[in-house]
Amino acid sequence: MSDQDDLIRTAIGRLLAEKTGAAVISMRESITELLTLTGAALESLQDLLLEMAEVRGMVVALDL
C-alpha cells in the first residue's frame, strides 16, 4: 500500500469517526472534504468511502 493510500484511508477513517452515530452520511459533503484533505482521485475516494462506511454499518447517500 502506498503512502497516498494510507493518507486516504486515514482521512476516511477520521471522517467516519466524526460521523459516528449517523445512520446516513452525504457522499457530496464527504467527498468534498476528502478531496480537500487528500487531493486523491474522485473514483478512488468514492469506492473507499462506500467500502469503509459499509464495514462500520453506515449508509452513504449517493447525492453527488
Rosetta blueprint (number, residue, H / E / L):
1 M L
2 S L
3 D H
4 Q H
5 D H
6 D H
7 L H
8 I H
9 R H
10 T H
11 A H
12 I H
13 G H
14 R H
15 L H
16 L H
17 A H
18 E H
19 K L
20 T L
21 G L
22 A L
23 A L
24 V E
25 I E
26 S E
27 M H
28 R H
29 E H
30 S H
31 I H
32 T H
33 E H
34 L H
35 L H
36 T H
37 L H
38 T H
39 G L
40 A L
41 A L
42 L H
43 E H
44 S H
45 L H
46 Q H
47 D H
48 L H
49 L H
50 L H
51 E H
52 M H
53 A H
54 E H
55 V H
56 R L
57 G L
58 M L
59 V E
60 V E
61 A E
62 L L
63 D L
64 L L
